[in-house]
Amino acid sequence: MIDSATDCANGCNNVLAVNIISGDRSAVSIVAKYIPTTRYSFSIEVDFSKEPVGMFVLNVGLRQSIASKYFTNMDTSKQLTVNVNPAYFAVQGTNDIL
């Protein structure tokens, strides 16, 4: 899949299906990209183009078109739900290492 010029064009940004399922839904874009120096890791960037951003919940899974093409004998129906609190990322504490 990673070697596919079609399915992994633009950093494999069409491999994962990422949706905001609750909370602040005012995102203008959500982009999931493969991290090339890793084996199976992706980064997900949610752009709200505004501040402040409220808490939100992301649902992340494998896009069905990719699953049916590359993973036909595997259960790919599982999805990850991630609770995101942007205020946690916005404040640097005295013990934080950046």
GIRA-V716859 format. One record per residue. N is the residue number from 0. RES is the residue in three letters. OMEGA is omega in whole degrees, -180 to 180 (NA if undefined). Layout:
N/RES/OMEGA
N/RES/OMEGA
//
This chain:
0/MET/-179
1/ILE/-179
2/ASP/-179
3/SER/180
4/ALA/-179
5/THR/-175
6/ASP/-179
7/CYS/173
8/ALA/178
9/ASN/177
10/GLY/-180
11/CYS/-175
12/ASN/176
13/ASN/-179
14/VAL/-178
15/LEU/172
16/ALA/-178
17/VAL/-179
18/ASN/171
19/ILE/-176
20/ILE/175
21/SER/-179
22/GLY/-179
23/ASP/-177
24/ARG/-174
25/SER/179
26/ALA/178
27/VAL/175
28/SER/174
29/ILE/-178
30/VAL/175
31/ALA/-178
32/LYS/176
33/TYR/176
34/ILE/-170
35/PRO/-177
36/THR/-178
37/THR/180
38/ARG/-177
39/TYR/-175
40/SER/177
41/PHE/170
42/SER/178
43/ILE/178
44/GLU/178
45/VAL/-177
46/ASP/178
47/PHE/-178
48/SER/177
49/LYS/171
50/GLU/-7
51/PRO/177
52/VAL/179
53/GLY/177
54/MET/179
55/PHE/-180
56/VAL/178
57/LEU/172
58/ASN/-176
59/VAL/177
60/GLY/177
61/LEU/178
62/ARG/-175
63/GLN/-180
64/SER/177
65/ILE/-179
66/ALA/-177
67/SER/-179
68/LYS/-172
69/TYR/-173
70/PHE/-173
71/THR/-177
72/ASN/-179
73/MET/174
74/ASP/-179
75/THR/-176
76/SER/-178
77/LYS/179
78/GLN/180
79/LEU/176
80/THR/-176
81/VAL/174
82/ASN/-177
83/VAL/175
84/ASN/-177
85/PRO/179
86/ALA/179
87/TYR/-179
88/PHE/-174
89/ALA/-175
90/VAL/178
91/GLN/177
92/GLY/-178
93/THR/180
94/ASN/-178
95/ASP/175
96/ILE/-180
97/LEU/NA
//
